[in-house]
Amino acid sequence: MKKLTVIKIGGNVIDNSEKLHEFLKAFADLKGNKILVHGGGKMATKLAAEMHIEAKMIDGRRITDIETLRIVTMVYAGSISKNLVAQLQMFGCNALGLCGADGNLIKAKKRPIQKIKSKTDHAFREIDFGYVGDLDGNSIETDNLVKLIDNGFVPVFSAITHDGESQLLNTNADTIASALAVGMAQHYETSLVYCFEKKGVLMDVDDENSVIREINPIKYEDLKAKGIVADGMLPKLHNAFEAINKGVKQVYIGKAEDLSELERANVFGTRLVI
């Protein structure tokens, strides 16, 4: 079976032109089939402020109203997407900038109104997250995506999807990367790579060199029990193991600047396996 690597980068890379340049060069140099998924960055927030569009938050959760959706679509699927594609083309990588609506590749469902427990008074309240899209096991149109990849294109996905009824939706980029890896696992031996600001899952959060090179479910439970893995890392690892349980061969979590080390065994970040 052919191999496929799905790599996700966040705003910390996109907002730094030097880091982004080096990352894209390393991505272009990776052998084999690959997909890049990118989030946003500060550009959308800056543009919204310049247009006097106020960011709406409820209990720390961002609400995507129609004006915000227009901004993130312009920035994510427009400016950022085309900048990434242009740089990849410079490195000889035949990239194709896409959102979920293109080729009907990623169809989402608008998130329903949810009852959320407030962090302040602990009361339950109904929250409408606006134009936010959630994915399920049928969201990825794999056949068309396989055709693109097998014809030599490198898909570059922004965090914009659609509902099949002409409505664009803002969808979490981590979720898109995971859904792509799971969906494509029926066609390829798939690996998923999350690039963020740390070198991997750390034994000591204050020591960048304390990377835990491999974690399986038993070790994961042990790390949780000891409090070594906590807070924001918990959902990352939970989602990673969910992807593996659904057919993804392995998941890596590591630093974007170290991507060139991915093909060297036990060098890049933390590897999660069953």
MIRO-752357 format. One line per 4 residues: number of its first residue (from 1); for each residue x, y, z of N, C-alpha, C. Coordinates in pm, 1 decimal, padded with zeros to 6 digits. Example, Ala and Ser with C-alpha at 12.3 -4.5 7.8 and 13.67 -1.06 7.14 Angstrom:
2
1 = 01319.0:-00569.0:00780.0:01230.0:-00450.0:00780.0:01320.0:-00330.0:00780.0  01285.0:-00225.0:00708.0:01367.0:-00106.0:00714.0:01290.0:00003.0:00787.0;
END
This chain:
274
1 = 00084.1:-00120.1:00000.0:00000.0:00000.0:00000.0:00087.9:00125.5:00000.0  00050.3:00223.7:-00081.6:00124.4:00350.1:-00085.8:00111.8:00422.9:00048.0  00209.3:00508.8:00075.6:00208.8:00584.8:00200.2:00160.4:00727.2:00176.9  00098.8:00783.8:00281.3:00051.8:00922.0:00277.8:00077.9:00985.4:00414.1;
5 = 00131.0:01107.9:00413.0:00153.9:01182.0:00537.0:00067.3:01306.6:00537.4  -00014.5:01321.8:00641.3:-00097.7:01440.3:00659.5:-00033.1:01525.3:00768.2  00001.5:01649.6:00734.7:00073.5:01736.7:00827.2:-00007.6:01862.1:00853.1  -00020.7:01896.7:00980.9:-00095.3:02015.9:01019.1:-00002.0:02117.8:01084.0;
9 = -00011.2:02244.2:01037.9:00063.8:02353.2:01101.7:-00033.1:02458.5:01153.3  00011.4:02530.2:01253.7:-00072.5:02631.4:01316.8:-00022.4:02772.7:01293.7  -00088.9:02865.1:01360.8:-00059.0:03006.7:01342.7:00079.0:03047.7:01387.8  00137.3:02974.3:01485.1:00270.9:03012.4:01532.7:00374.6:03002.2:01421.1;
13 = 00352.5:02915.6:01323.9:00441.9:02904.8:01208.2:00400.7:03004.7:01100.6  00273.6:03013.3:01073.7:00223.3:03101.4:00968.5:00258.4:03247.5:00995.6  00259.2:03287.3:01122.1:00285.4:03426.6:01158.3:00433.6:03462.6:01157.1  00520.8:03364.5:01138.5:00665.4:03388.9:01138.5:00720.2:03352.7:01000.9;
17 = 00751.8:03452.9:00919.9:00790.0:03428.7:00780.9:00915.0:03342.5:00769.0  01011.0:03359.5:00858.7:01134.0:03280.1:00852.5:01106.2:03132.9:00885.1  01030.5:03109.0:00992.9:00994.7:02972.3:01030.1:00911.3:02907.0:00920.5  00818.5:02984.1:00863.7:00731.3:02931.0:00760.2:00811.8:02889.8:00637.1;
21 = 00907.4:02973.2:00598.0:00991.8:02944.3:00482.5:01066.2:02812.2:00501.9  01126.2:02794.7:00619.1:01202.8:02673.2:00647.1:01111.6:02551.1:00655.2  00993.9:02569.2:00716.7:00898.8:02457.9:00726.2:00855.1:02412.0:00588.4  00818.0:02506.1:00502.2:00767.7:02470.2:00369.6:00876.4:02404.0:00285.4;
25 = 00999.3:02445.6:00303.0:01109.5:02379.8:00232.1:01122.3:02234.2:00277.3  01114.9:02214.0:00410.7:01122.6:02077.3:00464.6:01003.1:01994.4:00418.8  00884.5:02055.8:00416.5:00764.2:01985.1:00369.8:00779.2:01945.0:00223.0  00827.0:02036.9:00140.5:00844.7:02008.0:-00001.2:00944.3:01895.0:-00023.2;
29 = 01043.4:01885.7:00064.3:01148.3:01783.5:00050.4:01104.7:01645.2:00098.0  00992.9:01637.2:00172.2:00945.8:01507.3:00220.7:00911.1:01416.2:00103.3  00954.9:01293.4:00111.4:00927.8:01198.5:00004.2:00785.9:01142.5:00017.3  00730.0:01102.8:-00095.4:00601.0:01035.8:-00093.4:00482.3:01129.1:-00099.9;
33 = 00363.3:01071.6:-00091.7:00239.2:01148.1:-00096.2:00218.8:01224.1:00033.9  00161.4:01343.3:00023.0:00143.8:01424.9:00143.6:00030.1:01524.9:00125.2  -00024.2:01565.3:00238.4:-00128.0:01668.1:00244.9:-00087.2:01766.4:00354.3  -00105.4:01894.9:00328.5:-00080.7:01997.3:00430.4:-00214.0:02058.8:00472.0;
37 = -00234.5:02071.2:00603.1:-00352.8:02137.2:00658.3:-00303.8:02254.2:00742.0  -00360.0:02372.6:00718.9:-00315.1:02489.1:00794.9:-00430.7:02558.5:00864.5  -00400.0:02610.9:00980.7:-00496.2:02692.4:01052.8:-00481.6:02837.1:01007.2  -00515.0:02928.5:01096.2:-00505.3:03069.6:01062.8:-00383.1:03132.1:01123.8;
41 = -00400.3:03239.7:01188.7:-00291.7:03315.2:01247.9:-00347.2:03447.6:01293.0  -00259.6:03542.5:01310.8:-00302.6:03672.7:01361.2:-00365.1:03759.4:01252.5  -00345.1:03720.4:01125.8:-00391.9:03804.0:01016.0:-00543.1:03825.2:01018.7  -00618.6:03718.8:01048.5:-00764.6:03731.3:01051.7:-00809.0:03825.1:01163.8;
45 = -00745.8:03812.0:01279.8:-00778.8:03899.4:01392.9:-00746.1:04044.3:01360.5  -00630.7:04065.6:01296.5:-00588.2:04201.9:01259.9:-00683.5:04262.7:01158.2  -00719.3:04184.8:01056.6:-00810.3:04235.8:00953.7:-00947.1:04267.4:01011.1  -00994.8:04179.9:01100.5:-01124.8:04204.0:01164.2:-01122.7:04334.9:01243.0;
49 = -01012.0:04359.1:01314.8:-00999.7:04482.6:01392.9:-00997.5:04604.6:01301.1  -00926.3:04593.9:01187.8:-00919.6:04705.4:01093.1:-01056.7:04734.8:01033.0  -01141.2:04631.2:01023.1:-01274.9:04649.2:00966.9:-01379.3:04672.1:01076.7  -01328.9:04690.4:01199.4:-01415.1:04718.0:01316.1:-01517.4:04607.6:01340.0;
53 = -01472.3:04483.4:01318.2:-01556.4:04367.3:01346.9:-01508.6:04306.5:01477.1  -01591.9:04312.4:01576.7:-01553.6:04268.3:01711.3:-01556.1:04115.9:01722.5  -01449.0:04059.9:01781.1:-01445.3:03915.6:01806.5:-01545.0:03881.9:01916.2  -01630.3:03784.9:01891.5:-01733.2:03747.9:01988.6:-01691.0:03621.3:02062.0;
57 = -01686.2:03629.3:02194.3:-01645.8:03516.1:02277.3:-01750.5:03493.4:02385.2  -01777.2:03367.4:02416.3:-01862.4:03330.8:02529.0:-01788.5:03227.2:02612.1  -01756.7:03261.9:02735.7:-01680.8:03171.6:02824.2:-01551.3:03122.4:02757.2  -01485.9:03215.6:02686.4:-01359.2:03181.6:02622.6:-01372.6:03107.1:02492.0;
61 = -01494.3:03083.1:02446.0:-01516.8:03011.0:02320.6:-01553.5:03109.8:02210.9  -01483.0:03099.7:02096.5:-01504.7:03192.4:01986.1:-01633.8:03159.8:01911.2  -01708.2:03263.6:01878.5:-01830.8:03251.0:01801.7:-01803.1:03299.1:01659.1  -01840.4:03219.0:01560.4:-01819.9:03257.8:01420.4:-01950.9:03310.1:01363.8;
65 = -01970.4:03443.3:01371.7:-02088.9:03501.8:01309.5:-02059.8:03521.3:01160.6  -02155.9:03573.3:01086.9:-02141.8:03581.1:00941.3:-02027.6:03672.9:00900.7  -02005.9:03782.8:00972.5:-01896.5:03873.4:00938.7:-01761.4:03809.0:00965.5  -01751.5:03737.5:01076.6:-01627.0:03667.1:01108.4:-01599.3:03558.4:01005.4;
69 = -01704.2:03489.6:00962.5:-01687.7:03386.1:00860.3:-01631.8:03445.7:00731.4  -01680.5:03561.9:00693.2:-01629.9:03626.2:00571.5:-01481.3:03659.6:00585.0  -01442.4:03705.0:00702.4:-01302.1:03739.5:00726.8:-01214.1:03615.2:00719.3  -01251.2:03509.3:00793.5:-01164.9:03390.4:00797.4:-01161.1:03321.0:00661.4;
73 = -01270.5:03329.7:00585.6:-01268.3:03271.4:00451.4:-01169.5:03346.2:00362.4  -01172.9:03479.3:00366.8:-01079.3:03559.3:00288.6:-00934.8:03531.3:00327.1  -00910.9:03521.2:00456.4:-00773.5:03506.1:00504.4:-00724.7:03362.3:00490.8  -00802.1:03265.9:00544.1:-00757.5:03125.8:00544.6:-00754.5:03066.5:00403.2;
77 = -00870.2:03073.1:00334.1:-00881.0:03010.7:00203.1:-00828.2:03100.1:00091.0  -00800.0:03225.4:00124.0:-00748.2:03319.6:00025.3:-00601.7:03350.8:00046.5  -00574.6:03453.6:00124.0:-00437.7:03505.3:00139.0:-00338.4:03400.5:00188.0  -00369.6:03333.5:00300.1:-00274.9:03236.1:00355.7:-00257.8:03118.6:00260.9;
81 = -00367.8:03064.4:00211.2:-00363.0:02948.3:00122.7:-00275.4:02975.0:00000.5  -00296.2:03086.7:-00065.4:-00222.7:03113.9:-00188.5:-00076.4:03147.4:-00160.6  -00048.4:03207.6:-00047.1:00090.4:03232.9:-00009.5:00164.6:03101.5:00012.9  00100.5:03006.5:00082.5:00162.7:02875.8:00105.0:00186.9:02802.6:-00026.6;
85 = 00087.1:02804.1:-00113.5:00098.3:02734.3:-00241.9:00208.9:02795.3:-00327.3  00216.6:02928.1:-00330.0:00319.8:02994.7:-00410.7:00459.6:02958.5:-00361.4  00477.4:02954.9:-00229.4:00609.2:02919.0:-00176.2:00641.7:02772.2:-00205.3  00544.0:02685.2:-00192.7:00568.6:02543.5:-00222.2:00603.0:02522.9:-00369.6;
89 = 00538.3:02598.1:-00457.5:00571.7:02588.2:-00599.4:00716.8:02630.9:-00623.3  00761.9:02730.9:-00549.1:00901.0:02774.8:-00560.5:00997.3:02662.1:-00525.1  00955.5:02575.6:-00431.2:01039.9:02463.9:-00388.5:01018.4:02338.5:-00473.6  00941.4:02351.7:-00581.1:00920.9:02237.8:-00670.2:00814.2:02141.1:-00624.9;
93 = 00727.9:02185.8:-00533.5:00618.8:02102.7:-00482.5:00489.5:02148.6:-00549.3  00425.7:02061.7:-00627.5:00309.3:02099.8:-00707.6:00182.6:02104.9:-00621.3  00175.7:02208.8:-00538.0:00068.2:02223.7:-00440.4:-00058.5:02278.8:-00503.9  -00170.1:02245.1:-00442.0:-00301.8:02289.3:-00487.5:-00379.3:02338.6:-00365.9;
97 = -00406.9:02467.8:-00358.7:-00477.6:02524.3:-00244.3:-00625.8:02493.4:-00249.4  -00678.5:02436.6:-00142.2:-00816.9:02390.1:-00140.0:-00887.8:02429.5:-00010.5  -01019.1:02441.7:-00018.0:-01102.7:02439.6:00101.9:-01197.1:02321.4:00085.6  -01277.5:02294.3:00184.8:-01362.5:02176.4:00181.0:-01463.9:02175.8:00068.8;
101 = -01503.0:02295.0:00020.9:-01603.6:02302.1:-00085.4:-01546.5:02260.1:-00220.3  -01415.7:02277.5:-00240.1:-01353.8:02243.4:-00367.8:-01360.9:02092.7:-00391.4  -01421.4:02053.8:-00503.1:-01436.2:01911.8:-00533.1:-01524.4:01838.5:-00434.9  -01598.7:01914.6:-00351.7:-01682.8:01854.0:-00247.4:-01600.0:01764.5:-00154.9;
105 = -01474.8:01806.8:-00129.2:-01379.5:01718.8:-00061.3:-01404.9:01703.5:00087.9  -01454.3:01809.3:00153.6:-01482.7:01799.1:00297.6:-01617.7:01864.0:00326.0  -01715.1:01781.0:00359.8:-01849.1:01831.2:00391.4:-01870.4:01825.0:00542.6  -01912.4:01934.9:00598.2:-01933.5:01944.1:00743.2:-02080.5:01967.7:00774.7;
109 = -02113.5:01955.2:00901.9:-02247.9:01987.4:00948.5:-02238.3:02104.9:01045.4  -02325.8:02202.7:01025.7:-02325.9:02319.0:01114.5:-02351.6:02274.3:01257.6  -02265.0:02318.9:01346.8:-02276.7:02277.7:01486.2:-02410.5:02323.7:01545.0  -02485.6:02234.1:01605.8:-02613.7:02273.1:01665.9:-02592.0:02354.6:01793.5;
113 = -02696.3:02422.2:01836.0:-02689.7:02495.4:01962.9:-02662.3:02395.5:02075.2  -02568.8:02429.8:02161.1:-02527.6:02337.1:02266.0:-02548.0:02397.0:02404.3  -02575.1:02308.6:02499.3:-02581.7:02350.8:02639.1:-02444.0:02334.1:02701.7  -02384.9:02444.5:02744.1:-02249.2:02445.6:02797.1:-02251.1:02497.8:02940.3;
117 = -02175.5:02432.8:03028.3:-02165.6:02477.4:03166.6:-02072.4:02596.5:03175.2  -02119.1:02705.5:03231.4:-02041.0:02828.3:03241.4:-01923.9:02811.5:03337.9  -01809.7:02871.5:03301.6:-01692.1:02866.6:03387.5:-01703.7:02962.5:03505.4  -01792.8:03061.2:03492.5:-01805.4:03162.1:03597.6:-01907.2:03123.4:03705.3;
121 = -02031.7:03101.1:03665.8:-02135.3:03069.8:03765.7:-02177.1:02922.5:03764.1  -02112.7:02841.8:03676.1:-02137.6:02697.2:03666.1:-02280.1:02662.2:03624.3  -02353.3:02761.3:03576.4:-02488.1:02734.2:03527.0:-02480.0:02692.1:03380.2  -02578.3:02612.9:03338.7:-02580.9:02570.9:03198.7:-02649.5:02678.5:03114.9;
125 = -02590.7:02706.5:02999.0:-02651.1:02803.0:02908.3:-02640.6:02751.7:02765.4  -02733.4:02796.2:02682.4:-02731.3:02756.3:02542.5:-02638.5:02848.6:02464.1  -02550.6:02788.3:02383.2:-02456.5:02866.0:02303.5:-02471.2:02828.3:02156.5  -02489.5:02928.9:02075.1:-02489.9:02911.2:01930.7:-02352.2:02953.1:01880.6;
129 = -02272.8:02857.2:01834.5:-02137.1:02886.6:01790.8:-02133.4:02951.5:01652.5  -02247.3:02966.0:01590.8:-02252.1:03031.6:01461.3:-02214.5:02936.9:01348.7  -02138.3:02988.7:01253.6:-02105.0:02912.5:01133.2:-01980.2:02828.0:01154.6  -01993.3:02732.5:01245.5:-01885.7:02638.2:01277.1:-01926.8:02501.0:01226.0;
133 = -01835.6:02434.2:01157.1:-01866.6:02303.9:01100.6:-01802.5:02190.4:01177.7  -01878.1:02085.8:01203.0:-01828.1:01964.0:01266.3:-01821.8:01851.7:01163.3  -01727.1:01761.5:01180.7:-01705.3:01652.8:01086.0:-01747.7:01519.2:01144.8  -01776.1:01423.7:01055.6:-01804.6:01287.9:01099.6:-01735.2:01189.7:01004.8;
137 = -01766.4:01063.5:01018.0:-01698.7:00961.2:00938.8:-01728.8:00965.6:00790.5  -01828.4:01044.3:00750.4:-01864.0:01054.8:00608.1:-01824.4:01189.1:00547.1  -01745.6:01266.9:00618.0:-01715.7:01403.2:00574.1:-01617.4:01411.8:00458.0  -01524.7:01316.3:00448.2:-01418.0:01324.7:00349.2:-01457.5:01250.3:00221.8;
141 = -01450.4:01319.6:00107.3:-01478.2:01258.9:-00022.9:-01344.9:01202.9:-00074.3  -01315.4:01081.0:-00037.0:-01181.5:01027.0:-00059.0:-01150.4:00997.7:-00206.0  -01248.3:00957.1:-00285.3:-01220.2:00916.9:-00422.9:-01160.0:01030.6:-00505.2  -01219.6:01149.4:-00495.9:-01166.7:01263.5:-00570.8:-01030.7:01306.8:-00517.5;
145 = -01013.2:01295.5:-00387.7:-00885.4:01334.1:-00327.8:-00774.5:01238.3:-00370.7  -00806.1:01110.6:-00378.1:-00708.8:01011.4:-00426.9:-00667.3:01044.0:-00570.5  -00762.8:01083.7:-00653.1:-00731.2:01117.4:-00792.5:-00632.6:01233.3:-00799.8  -00653.1:01334.7:-00717.0:-00561.0:01448.3:-00714.6:-00420.8:01404.2:-00674.6;
149 = -00412.8:01327.5:-00566.7:-00282.7:01284.5:-00514.9:-00212.6:01192.2:-00613.6  -00285.6:01097.6:-00668.5:-00225.2:01002.9:-00761.7:-00183.8:01068.7:-00893.0  -00234.5:01188.7:-00920.1:-00193.2:01262.9:-01039.1:-00084.5:01366.1:-01008.2  -00024.5:01353.3:-00889.8:00093.2:01432.9:-00858.2:00069.3:01563.0:-00786.3;
153 = -00054.2:01593.1:-00747.6:-00081.7:01716.8:-00675.2:-00063.8:01697.4:-00524.6  -00024.9:01805.1:-00457.2:-00012.8:01805.4:-00311.8:-00121.8:01897.3:-00256.7  -00230.2:01842.5:-00202.4:-00338.4:01926.0:-00148.8:-00293.9:02006.7:-00028.0  -00334.2:02132.9:-00027.2:-00308.8:02222.4:00086.2:-00445.0:02274.2:00131.8;
157 = -00492.4:02224.2:00246.1:-00627.4:02255.7:00293.3:-00628.4:02367.5:00396.1  -00716.2:02464.7:00374.0:-00746.3:02564.3:00476.9:-00855.3:02509.1:00567.8  -00884.2:02581.1:00674.9:-00980.9:02534.0:00774.4:-01123.5:02579.3:00741.6  -01155.9:02583.0:00613.1:-01289.8:02620.5:00568.3:-01354.4:02500.1:00499.7;
161 = -01474.9:02464.3:00543.7:-01548.2:02352.5:00485.4:-01681.6:02404.7:00430.0  -01772.5:02313.2:00395.4:-01905.8:02355.1:00349.8:-02006.8:02248.5:00390.2  -02135.1:02283.4:00379.8:-02239.3:02190.6:00424.7:-02313.6:02122.8:00309.7  -02271.2:02147.2:00185.3:-02339.1:02089.0:00070.4:-02462.7:02165.8:00026.9;
165 = -02496.5:02270.5:00103.3:-02614.0:02352.8:00071.6:-02571.7:02497.5:00047.8  -02449.7:02516.3:-00000.4:-02390.0:02645.8:-00037.7:-02337.8:02727.4:00080.7  -02342.7:02671.5:00202.1:-02296.2:02746.4:00318.3:-02153.6:02704.9:00356.3  -02062.1:02801.7:00357.7:-01926.3:02776.5:00406.6:-01926.6:02772.6:00558.8;
169 = -01832.9:02696.8:00616.2:-01825.9:02681.5:00761.3:-01680.2:02685.9:00807.6  -01658.9:02739.4:00925.3:-01526.3:02746.5:00987.8:-01507.0:02619.6:01071.0  -01402.4:02542.4:01041.5:-01381.9:02413.8:01108.6:-01241.7:02405.0:01165.6  -01229.2:02348.7:01282.7:-01100.3:02335.7:01349.3:-01000.4:02260.9:01261.5;
173 = -00880.9:02318.3:01243.2:-00781.2:02259.5:01152.6:-00727.5:02126.6:01204.3  -00712.3:02112.3:01336.2:-00669.4:01983.8:01392.6:-00769.3:01873.9:01357.1  -00898.0:01908.1:01366.4:-01003.6:01812.2:01335.2:-01001.0:01774.2:01188.3  -00977.5:01872.8:01101.3:-00969.7:01845.2:00957.9:-00854.1:01750.8:00928.2;
177 = -00738.0:01776.3:00987.7:-00620.9:01691.5:00964.8:-00648.2:01547.8:01006.8  -00709.9:01530.5:01123.7:-00741.4:01397.1:01173.1:-00841.9:01327.1:01082.1  -00947.1:01400.0:01041.3:-01049.4:01340.9:00954.8:-00990.8:01300.4:00820.0  -00900.8:01381.2:00765.9:-00835.6:01347.0:00639.1:-00751.8:01220.3:00653.6;
181 = -00673.1:01213.3:00762.1:-00588.1:01096.5:00783.7:-00671.1:00969.6:00799.3  -00778.8:00978.5:00875.2:-00866.4:00862.3:00896.4:-00934.8:00822.4:00765.4  -00988.9:00920.3:00693.9:-01059.3:00890.9:00569.5:-00969.3:00829.9:00463.7  -00845.8:00878.6:00456.9:-00753.6:00830.8:00353.9:-00684.6:00700.4:00392.1;
185 = -00702.9:00656.3:00517.9:-00638.0:00532.5:00563.5:-00687.9:00409.7:00488.5  -00804.9:00420.6:00424.7:-00856.2:00306.8:00346.2:-00786.4:00295.7:00210.8  -00712.9:00401.7:00172.7:-00644.7:00402.7:00043.5:-00492.5:00401.3:00056.1  -00441.9:00449.8:00169.3:-00297.9:00461.8:00188.9:-00260.2:00418.0:00331.0;
189 = -00133.5:00385.2:00348.6:-00079.7:00369.0:00483.8:-00052.4:00510.8:00534.5  -00135.1:00556.5:00625.1:-00141.0:00698.6:00658.3:-00076.0:00731.5:00792.9  00004.5:00837.9:00791.3:00060.9:00894.0:00914.0:00008.5:01036.6:00930.2  -00012.7:01077.5:01053.8:-00063.1:01210.9:01085.4:00041.6:01283.1:01169.3;
193 = 00073.9:01406.9:01132.2:00176.9:01483.6:01202.3:00119.4:01617.4:01246.1  00121.3:01642.8:01377.4:00080.8:01772.2:01431.6:00207.1:01851.2:01465.4  00226.1:01964.5:01397.7:00341.1:02050.7:01425.9:00296.6:02166.4:01514.6  00362.3:02181.4:01628.1:00330.3:02293.0:01716.5:00459.7:02350.3:01772.9;
197 = 00452.9:02425.3:01884.6:00569.7:02502.9:01929.4:00669.2:02423.8:02012.7  00631.4:02304.9:02058.6:00721.7:02222.9:02140.2:00784.2:02111.9:02056.3  00893.4:02054.3:02107.6:00963.0:01948.7:02036.1:00887.5:01815.7:02039.2  00785.9:01807.6:02122.5:00706.6:01686.2:02134.6:00636.7:01685.6:02268.8;
201 = 00591.2:01569.6:02312.3:00535.8:01554.9:02447.1:00654.9:01547.3:02542.0  00657.3:01637.0:02640.0:00774.1:01650.3:02726.8:00753.3:01584.5:02862.2  00858.2:01518.8:02912.5:00854.8:01464.5:03048.2:00855.3:01577.9:03149.7  00927.5:01686.4:03114.7:00935.1:01806.4:03197.2:00901.5:01924.4:03107.2;
205 = 00790.2:01992.6:03134.0:00743.8:02100.1:03045.5:00844.4:02214.0:03034.6  00936.2:02224.8:03129.6:01036.3:02331.7:03126.8:01166.5:02288.5:03059.9  01171.8:02164.5:03014.2:01293.5:02112.8:02952.4:01261.7:02063.2:02811.3  01301.1:02142.4:02710.9:01272.4:02109.3:02570.7:01338.3:01978.8:02526.2;
209 = 01439.6:01936.4:02599.2:01512.7:01815.6:02560.4:01458.2:01688.2:02626.4  01348.7:01702.3:02702.2:01293.5:01585.4:02773.0:01181.1:01519.6:02693.0  01198.7:01512.0:02561.4:01094.9:01457.6:02473.1:01074.5:01308.1:02499.4  00948.6:01269.1:02514.7:00912.2:01127.1:02524.3:00896.8:01077.4:02381.2;
213 = 00984.3:00990.0:02337.4:00991.8:00954.9:02195.9:00875.6:00867.9:02147.6  00820.0:00785.2:02234.8:00709.9:00699.3:02190.5:00611.1:00678.4:02304.1  00483.4:00684.3:02270.7:00376.8:00664.3:02369.3:00273.6:00567.9:02310.9  00243.5:00462.2:02386.7:00133.4:00372.7:02351.4:00021.9:00393.8:02454.3;
217 = -00093.7:00332.8:02436.8:-00205.1:00358.9:02529.1:-00173.0:00331.1:02675.8  -00094.7:00226.5:02704.8:-00059.5:00195.1:02844.0:00026.1:00305.8:02903.5  00124.9:00351.5:02826.8:00211.6:00459.1:02875.1:00133.8:00589.0:02888.5  00039.7:00610.5:02798.1:-00043.5:00730.3:02803.6:-00120.5:00736.8:02935.5;
221 = -00181.8:00626.4:02975.5:-00256.5:00623.0:03101.1:-00164.0:00646.5:03220.1  -00042.4:00593.1:03212.8:00055.2:00612.7:03319.7:00097.0:00759.3:03328.9  00120.9:00822.9:03214.5:00160.3:00964.3:03212.0:00048.6:01053.9:03263.8  -00075.8:01018.3:03232.6:-00189.9:01094.4:03284.4:-00199.5:01079.9:03435.4;
225 = -00184.3:00957.0:03484.4:-00196.1:00930.8:03628.1:-00090.4:01007.0:03707.3  00027.5:01022.3:03649.5:00137.3:01091.9:03717.2:00132.6:01243.2:03697.1  00037.8:01289.9:03615.2:00024.3:01433.5:03591.2:00127.9:01489.5:03496.1  00202.7:01402.0:03429.9:00304.5:01448.1:03334.5:00237.7:01501.0:03208.2;
229 = 00130.9:01433.7:03167.1:00048.7:01481.8:03056.6:-00077.9:01540.6:03116.1  -00100.9:01668.0:03089.2:-00216.7:01734.8:03149.2:-00259.5:01852.7:03062.1  -00365.7:01917.3:03103.6:-00415.5:02040.9:03041.9:-00436.4:02025.5:02891.0  -00378.2:02117.0:02811.8:-00402.7:02119.5:02668.9:-00348.5:02001.5:02592.7;
233 = -00254.4:01928.5:02652.4:-00198.7:01812.7:02582.6:-00294.5:01693.7:02585.1  -00383.3:01687.9:02682.9:-00475.7:01574.5:02695.0:-00564.5:01558.0:02571.9  -00633.5:01664.0:02527.1:-00717.8:01644.6:02408.3:-00637.2:01611.8:02283.1  -00514.6:01665.5:02272.5:-00430.0:01633.2:02157.4:-00401.8:01483.1:02151.7;
237 = -00361.6:01426.2:02265.1:-00328.4:01284.3:02267.9:-00452.6:01197.5:02254.6  -00561.9:01240.3:02316.8:-00687.6:01165.7:02304.3:-00728.6:01156.0:02157.3  -00724.1:01269.4:02086.7:-00762.6:01270.7:01946.1:-00665.4:01189.5:01860.8  -00537.2:01192.1:01900.1:-00436.3:01115.6:01825.9:-00464.6:00965.9:01834.1;
241 = -00493.7:00917.2:01953.8:-00522.4:00774.2:01968.9:-00655.6:00736.8:01903.6  -00750.3:00830.5:01901.1:-00876.2:00805.7:01830.1:-00848.4:00782.9:01682.2  -00758.4:00864.1:01625.0:-00723.4:00849.1:01483.8:-00657.1:00714.5:01457.6  -00567.6:00673.6:01546.9:-00499.3:00545.0:01530.5:-00599.6:00429.8:01539.1;
245 = -00693.4:00441.2:01631.4:-00795.2:00335.9:01645.5:-00885.1:00326.0:01522.8  -00886.1:00431.6:01440.6:-00970.4:00431.9:01320.7:-00890.3:00406.5:01193.8  -00766.7:00358.1:01208.0:-00693.6:00314.6:01089.7:-00566.2:00388.3:01056.5  -00541.1:00503.3:01120.9:-00415.8:00574.6:01096.9:-00301.7:00494.9:01159.8;
249 = -00191.8:00478.9:01087.9:-00084.2:00393.1:01135.3:-00014.6:00451.4:01257.6  00014.8:00582.3:01254.1:00087.7:00645.8:01362.8:00063.4:00795.9:01360.2  00080.0:00858.3:01474.5:00064.8:01003.0:01485.4:00190.3:01059.0:01549.9  00240.6:01167.9:01491.9:00355.9:01236.5:01548.4:00313.6:01373.4:01600.6;
253 = 00374.2:01415.1:01710.9:00356.1:01550.5:01762.7:00494.8:01609.0:01781.8  00525.4:01717.9:01711.1:00659.6:01773.3:01720.4:00666.0:01917.1:01673.5  00786.2:01969.7:01673.4:00809.9:02110.1:01640.6:00820.8:02128.3:01490.0  00756.3:02231.9:01438.5:00755.2:02255.9:01294.3:00895.9:02270.7:01238.5;
257 = 00983.6:02337.4:01314.6:01120.4:02359.4:01267.2:01200.2:02230.4:01253.8  01152.1:02122.4:01313.8:01224.1:01994.6:01310.6:01169.3:01897.9:01206.4  01079.7:01944.6:01120.6:01011.7:01854.0:01028.0:01108.4:01776.3:00938.9  01222.4:01836.6:00907.1:01319.5:01768.7:00820.0:01371.5:01639.6:00881.8;
261 = 01350.6:01622.4:01014.1:01396.6:01501.7:01083.4:01292.1:01390.2:01083.5  01175.4:01415.9:01024.0:01063.7:01321.0:01033.5:01099.5:01182.8:00980.1  01176.5:01177.6:00874.4:01205.6:01049.2:00811.4:01318.6:00972.3:00880.6  01375.2:01031.8:00983.4:01479.1:00963.2:01060.8:01414.9:00903.2:01185.8;
265 = 01436.5:00775.9:01208.4:01372.6:00704.2:01319.7:01408.5:00764.4:01454.8  01306.3:00782.5:01539.4:01323.6:00826.6:01678.1:01398.9:00958.7:01691.9  01378.1:01048.4:01594.9:01443.3:01179.1:01601.0:01340.6:01292.0:01608.8  01229.6:01279.2:01532.7:01130.1:01385.3:01530.3:01022.7:01364.3:01636.3;
269 = 01012.5:01456.7:01728.0:00900.9:01463.6:01820.9:00863.9:01334.6:01893.5  00735.9:01323.6:01922.7:00680.2:01206.3:01991.9:00595.9:01125.9:01895.1  00617.1:00996.7:01893.9:00541.8:00905.7:01805.6:00439.0:00831.4:01889.6  00313.4:00835.5:01845.1:00205.5:00767.5:01915.5:00163.6:00645.7:01834.8;
273 = 00159.8:00531.4:01901.2:00126.5:00405.3:01834.4:00038.2:00320.9:01926.0  -00028.4:00222.8:01869.2:-00107.2:00128.0:01948.1:-00014.5:00021.4:02006.2;
END
